Amino acid sequence: MLDLNDVRIFCKVAEKGSLIGAAKALSLPSSTVSRRIAALEQQAGVKLLQRNTRTLSLTQEGQRLYSAMSPPLREIANVQQTLQNDGNKPQGVLRVTAPPLFAHFFLTPVACRFMALYADTQVEIVASRSRLNLIDEELDLAIRAGELNDSAMIARPLKPLPLILAAAPEYLQQRGLPGSSAELQQHDLIVFNANASRRCQWQLNPQTALNVEGRLATSSYDQTLHACLAGAGIALLPAFLAADYLANGKLTLLLPDVVTQQLSLHLLYPSRQLQPAKLRAFIDLLLSELGPE
Protein backbone atom coordinates (compact mmCIF):
# COMPACT_ATOMS: atom_id res chain seq x y z
CA MET A 1 0.00 0.00 0.00
CA LEU A 2 1.24 3.46 -0.89
CA ASP A 3 2.08 5.79 1.99
CA LEU A 4 -0.58 8.53 1.99
CA ASN A 5 1.82 11.18 3.28
CA ASP A 6 4.24 10.37 0.47
CA VAL A 7 1.41 10.60 -2.04
CA ARG A 8 0.50 14.02 -0.61
CA ILE A 9 4.11 15.19 -1.05
CA PHE A 10 4.18 13.82 -4.61
CA CYS A 11 0.96 15.67 -5.52
CA LYS A 12 2.42 18.91 -4.18
CA VAL A 13 5.55 18.38 -6.30
CA ALA A 14 3.33 17.83 -9.35
CA GLU A 15 1.37 21.03 -8.61
CA LYS A 16 4.42 23.21 -7.97
CA GLY A 17 6.52 21.74 -10.76
CA SER A 18 9.63 21.38 -8.61
CA LEU A 19 10.93 19.72 -5.48
CA ILE A 20 12.00 23.07 -4.04
CA GLY A 21 8.55 24.61 -4.63
CA ALA A 22 6.86 21.67 -2.93
CA ALA A 23 9.31 21.79 -0.03
CA LYS A 24 8.53 25.47 0.57
CA ALA A 25 4.78 24.87 0.36
CA LEU A 26 4.97 21.98 2.82
CA SER A 27 7.61 23.58 5.09
CA LEU A 28 9.89 20.58 4.62
CA PRO A 29 13.58 20.31 3.72
CA SER A 30 14.17 19.64 0.03
CA SER A 31 16.15 16.55 0.98
CA THR A 32 13.13 15.13 2.79
CA VAL A 33 10.88 15.72 -0.22
CA SER A 34 13.40 14.03 -2.52
CA ARG A 35 13.78 11.08 -0.15
CA ARG A 36 9.99 10.59 0.21
CA ILE A 37 9.49 10.72 -3.58
CA ALA A 38 12.16 8.05 -3.99
CA ALA A 39 10.44 5.92 -1.34
CA LEU A 40 7.09 6.33 -3.09
CA GLU A 41 8.57 5.29 -6.45
CA GLN A 42 10.03 2.23 -4.76
CA GLN A 43 6.65 1.38 -3.22
CA ALA A 44 4.88 1.84 -6.55
CA GLY A 45 7.53 -0.02 -8.51
CA VAL A 46 7.52 2.62 -11.26
CA LYS A 47 9.17 5.93 -12.09
CA LEU A 48 6.80 8.82 -11.25
CA LEU A 49 8.96 11.84 -12.10
CA GLN A 50 11.27 12.51 -15.01
CA ARG A 51 14.10 14.72 -13.80
CA ASN A 52 17.11 16.39 -15.36
CA THR A 53 19.25 19.36 -14.38
CA ARG A 54 16.67 21.93 -15.49
CA THR A 55 13.19 20.44 -15.68
CA LEU A 56 10.87 18.11 -13.84
CA SER A 57 7.86 16.42 -15.41
CA LEU A 58 5.46 13.61 -14.63
CA THR A 59 5.86 10.24 -16.29
CA GLN A 60 2.72 8.60 -17.67
CA GLU A 61 2.43 6.59 -14.45
CA GLY A 62 2.98 9.74 -12.39
CA GLN A 63 0.19 11.53 -14.25
CA ARG A 64 -2.17 8.64 -13.57
CA LEU A 65 -1.34 8.69 -9.87
CA TYR A 66 -1.74 12.47 -9.65
CA SER A 67 -5.09 12.43 -11.50
CA ALA A 68 -6.40 9.67 -9.24
CA MET A 69 -5.15 10.97 -5.89
CA SER A 70 -5.23 14.78 -6.13
CA PRO A 71 -9.06 15.18 -5.88
CA PRO A 72 -9.50 12.96 -2.76
CA LEU A 73 -6.52 14.60 -1.08
CA ARG A 74 -8.09 18.03 -1.65
CA GLU A 75 -11.35 16.73 -0.24
CA ILE A 76 -9.56 15.40 2.84
CA ALA A 77 -7.95 18.82 3.32
CA ASN A 78 -11.35 20.49 2.99
CA VAL A 79 -12.89 18.12 5.54
CA GLN A 80 -10.02 18.76 7.93
CA GLN A 81 -10.40 22.51 7.56
CA THR A 82 -14.15 22.25 8.02
CA LEU A 83 -13.68 20.30 11.25
CA GLN A 84 -11.16 22.85 12.48
CA ASN A 85 -13.30 25.87 11.69
CA ASP A 86 -15.14 25.88 15.00
CA GLY A 87 -18.29 24.65 13.35
CA ASN A 88 -19.60 27.51 11.23
CA LYS A 89 -16.95 30.19 11.71
CA PRO A 90 -15.59 31.44 8.34
CA GLN A 91 -11.83 31.76 8.40
CA GLY A 92 -8.82 31.28 6.18
CA VAL A 93 -7.95 32.15 2.58
CA LEU A 94 -10.56 32.08 -0.17
CA ARG A 95 -9.35 32.04 -3.80
CA VAL A 96 -11.83 33.27 -6.40
CA THR A 97 -11.60 34.06 -10.11
CA ALA A 98 -13.56 36.02 -12.71
CA PRO A 99 -12.94 37.83 -16.00
CA PRO A 100 -11.20 41.17 -15.28
CA LEU A 101 -14.30 43.30 -15.95
CA PHE A 102 -16.52 41.31 -13.61
CA ALA A 103 -13.78 40.95 -11.00
CA HIS A 104 -13.52 44.75 -10.93
CA PHE A 105 -17.21 45.64 -10.85
CA PHE A 106 -18.76 42.71 -8.98
CA LEU A 107 -16.30 40.38 -7.26
CA THR A 108 -14.05 42.94 -5.58
CA PRO A 109 -16.90 44.86 -3.82
CA VAL A 110 -18.38 41.59 -2.55
CA ALA A 111 -14.96 40.43 -1.34
CA CYS A 112 -14.48 43.67 0.61
CA ARG A 113 -17.87 43.30 2.30
CA PHE A 114 -17.11 39.65 3.03
CA MET A 115 -13.85 40.50 4.81
CA ALA A 116 -15.60 43.25 6.77
CA LEU A 117 -18.14 40.69 7.99
CA TYR A 118 -15.59 37.97 8.81
CA ALA A 119 -12.39 39.30 10.37
CA ASP A 120 -10.52 35.98 10.14
CA THR A 121 -10.84 35.63 6.37
CA GLN A 122 -8.55 36.64 3.52
CA VAL A 123 -9.47 36.73 -0.19
CA GLU A 124 -7.29 36.25 -3.26
CA ILE A 125 -8.94 37.47 -6.50
CA VAL A 126 -7.50 36.04 -9.72
CA ALA A 127 -8.71 38.21 -12.62
CA SER A 128 -8.22 36.25 -15.83
CA ARG A 129 -9.68 36.20 -19.33
CA SER A 130 -8.94 32.46 -19.42
CA ARG A 131 -11.34 29.97 -17.90
CA LEU A 132 -9.01 28.66 -15.24
CA ASN A 133 -9.37 25.11 -13.96
CA LEU A 134 -10.56 25.45 -10.37
CA ILE A 135 -8.93 22.23 -9.19
CA ASP A 136 -5.56 22.74 -10.89
CA GLU A 137 -5.33 26.39 -9.78
CA GLU A 138 -6.58 25.67 -6.23
CA LEU A 139 -9.52 28.05 -6.66
CA ASP A 140 -12.63 27.91 -4.51
CA LEU A 141 -15.10 29.45 -6.95
CA ALA A 142 -15.44 31.32 -10.23
CA ILE A 143 -17.77 33.72 -11.99
CA ARG A 144 -18.32 32.70 -15.59
CA ALA A 145 -19.94 34.74 -18.37
CA GLY A 146 -21.73 33.14 -21.30
CA GLU A 147 -22.13 29.44 -22.00
CA LEU A 148 -20.82 26.91 -19.50
CA ASN A 149 -18.69 23.94 -20.48
CA ASP A 150 -17.68 22.42 -17.15
CA SER A 151 -20.33 19.94 -16.07
CA ALA A 152 -18.19 18.73 -13.15
CA MET A 153 -18.87 21.96 -11.24
CA ILE A 154 -21.95 23.16 -9.42
CA ALA A 155 -23.38 26.14 -11.33
CA ARG A 156 -25.63 28.74 -9.71
CA PRO A 157 -27.19 31.44 -11.91
CA LEU A 158 -26.48 35.09 -11.15
CA LYS A 159 -28.45 38.10 -12.33
CA PRO A 160 -28.04 38.31 -16.13
CA LEU A 161 -26.66 41.49 -17.66
CA PRO A 162 -28.72 43.33 -20.30
CA LEU A 163 -26.87 44.14 -23.51
CA ILE A 164 -27.25 47.30 -25.60
CA LEU A 165 -26.10 48.67 -28.95
CA ALA A 166 -24.33 52.01 -28.75
CA ALA A 167 -22.13 54.37 -30.74
CA ALA A 168 -20.47 57.74 -30.23
CA PRO A 169 -22.38 60.78 -31.57
CA GLU A 170 -19.36 61.67 -33.73
CA TYR A 171 -19.56 58.34 -35.51
CA LEU A 172 -23.32 58.65 -36.08
CA GLN A 173 -22.92 62.16 -37.50
CA GLN A 174 -20.65 60.72 -40.18
CA ARG A 175 -22.42 57.43 -40.89
CA GLY A 176 -26.02 57.98 -39.83
CA LEU A 177 -28.34 55.98 -37.56
CA PRO A 178 -29.11 52.35 -38.40
CA GLY A 179 -32.86 51.98 -38.89
CA SER A 180 -32.97 48.21 -38.41
CA SER A 181 -30.79 45.29 -37.39
CA ALA A 182 -30.17 44.48 -41.06
CA GLU A 183 -28.63 47.92 -41.61
CA LEU A 184 -25.99 47.19 -38.99
CA GLN A 185 -24.11 45.21 -41.64
CA GLN A 186 -23.51 48.50 -43.49
CA HIS A 187 -21.72 50.05 -40.50
CA ASP A 188 -18.32 49.76 -38.86
CA LEU A 189 -18.79 47.30 -36.01
CA ILE A 190 -16.68 46.76 -32.92
CA VAL A 191 -16.90 43.13 -31.83
CA PHE A 192 -15.93 41.52 -28.57
CA ASN A 193 -14.52 38.03 -28.88
CA ALA A 194 -12.39 36.05 -26.45
CA ASN A 195 -9.85 35.31 -29.18
CA ALA A 196 -10.21 38.74 -30.85
CA SER A 197 -11.65 37.24 -34.02
CA ARG A 198 -13.47 39.78 -36.20
CA ARG A 199 -16.16 37.24 -37.14
CA CYS A 200 -18.77 36.47 -34.53
CA GLN A 201 -22.51 36.28 -33.95
CA TRP A 202 -24.56 39.00 -32.28
CA GLN A 203 -27.65 37.57 -30.61
CA LEU A 204 -29.78 40.72 -30.39
CA ASN A 205 -32.93 38.97 -29.17
CA PRO A 206 -34.26 35.39 -29.10
CA GLN A 207 -35.37 35.67 -32.74
CA THR A 208 -32.54 37.76 -34.22
CA ALA A 209 -28.96 36.55 -34.58
CA LEU A 210 -26.58 38.38 -36.89
CA ASN A 211 -23.38 36.91 -38.27
CA VAL A 212 -21.18 39.99 -38.26
CA GLU A 213 -17.64 40.85 -39.23
CA GLY A 214 -16.22 43.68 -37.18
CA ARG A 215 -13.90 46.31 -38.47
CA LEU A 216 -12.29 46.14 -35.04
CA ALA A 217 -12.16 43.12 -32.72
CA THR A 218 -11.16 43.16 -29.06
CA SER A 219 -10.73 40.53 -26.38
CA SER A 220 -12.21 42.59 -23.54
CA TYR A 221 -15.31 44.70 -23.00
CA ASP A 222 -13.12 47.50 -21.64
CA GLN A 223 -11.37 47.75 -25.00
CA THR A 224 -14.70 47.56 -26.80
CA LEU A 225 -16.07 50.44 -24.73
CA HIS A 226 -13.04 52.68 -25.28
CA ALA A 227 -13.09 52.03 -29.03
CA CYS A 228 -16.78 52.89 -29.11
CA LEU A 229 -16.18 56.12 -27.21
CA ALA A 230 -13.42 56.98 -29.69
CA GLY A 231 -15.92 56.80 -32.56
CA ALA A 232 -14.61 53.59 -34.13
CA GLY A 233 -18.09 52.18 -34.72
CA ILE A 234 -21.12 50.48 -33.20
CA ALA A 235 -20.64 48.08 -30.30
CA LEU A 236 -22.73 45.54 -28.39
CA LEU A 237 -22.01 46.27 -24.72
CA PRO A 238 -23.21 45.32 -21.24
CA ALA A 239 -25.66 48.06 -20.26
CA PHE A 240 -24.06 48.72 -16.86
CA LEU A 241 -20.72 49.45 -18.53
CA ALA A 242 -22.19 52.07 -20.86
CA ALA A 243 -24.73 53.62 -18.47
CA ASP A 244 -22.70 56.66 -17.38
CA TYR A 245 -21.68 57.47 -20.96
CA LEU A 246 -25.27 57.22 -22.18
CA ALA A 247 -26.31 59.59 -19.39
CA ASN A 248 -23.67 62.22 -20.21
CA GLY A 249 -24.21 62.00 -23.97
CA LYS A 250 -20.86 60.47 -24.89
CA LEU A 251 -22.70 57.42 -26.26
CA THR A 252 -26.04 57.09 -28.06
CA LEU A 253 -28.39 54.14 -27.55
CA LEU A 254 -29.34 52.34 -30.78
CA LEU A 255 -32.32 50.07 -31.63
CA PRO A 256 -33.50 49.64 -28.01
CA ASP A 257 -36.67 47.84 -29.14
CA VAL A 258 -34.60 45.28 -31.06
CA VAL A 259 -31.87 44.47 -28.53
CA THR A 260 -33.34 42.52 -25.62
CA GLN A 261 -30.61 39.91 -25.19
CA GLN A 262 -28.88 39.40 -21.84
CA LEU A 263 -25.44 38.08 -20.97
CA SER A 264 -25.73 35.12 -18.63
CA LEU A 265 -23.55 34.92 -15.51
CA HIS A 266 -22.99 31.90 -13.30
CA LEU A 267 -21.23 31.14 -10.06
CA LEU A 268 -19.21 27.90 -10.26
CA TYR A 269 -17.65 25.87 -7.49
CA PRO A 270 -16.53 22.25 -7.03
CA SER A 271 -19.02 19.66 -5.90
CA ARG A 272 -18.26 18.83 -2.28
CA GLN A 273 -20.21 17.06 0.39
CA LEU A 274 -18.56 19.21 3.05
CA GLN A 275 -17.87 22.84 2.18
CA PRO A 276 -15.64 25.03 4.34
CA ALA A 277 -17.58 27.66 6.27
CA LYS A 278 -15.70 30.44 4.41
CA LEU A 279 -16.96 29.13 1.05
CA ARG A 280 -20.55 28.71 2.23
CA ALA A 281 -20.57 32.23 3.64
CA PHE A 282 -19.09 33.78 0.49
CA ILE A 283 -21.56 31.96 -1.77
CA ASP A 284 -24.47 33.14 0.39
CA LEU A 285 -23.25 36.74 0.29
CA LEU A 286 -22.60 36.65 -3.46
CA LEU A 287 -26.04 35.23 -4.20
CA SER A 288 -27.75 37.73 -1.89
CA GLU A 289 -26.17 40.62 -3.80
CA LEU A 290 -25.88 39.29 -7.34
CA GLY A 291 -28.36 36.41 -7.48
CA PRO A 292 -31.36 36.37 -9.82
CA GLU A 293 -34.38 38.32 -8.66
Secondary structure, DSSP 8 states (H G I E B T S, - for coil): ---HHHHHHHHHHHHHTSHHHHHHHHT--HHHHHHHHHHHHHHHTS--EEE-SS-EEE-HHHHHHHHHHHHHHHHHHHHHHHHHSTTT---EEEEEEE-HHHIIIIIHHHHHHHHHH-TTEEEEEEE-SS---TTTTT-SEEEEES----TTEEEEE---EEEEEEE-HHHHHHH----SSGGGGGS-EEEE-TT--SEEEEEEETTEEEEEE-SEEESSHHHHHHHHHTTS-EEEEEHHHHHHHHHTTSSEEE-TTT---EE-EEEEEE--SS--HHHHHHHHHHHHHHS--
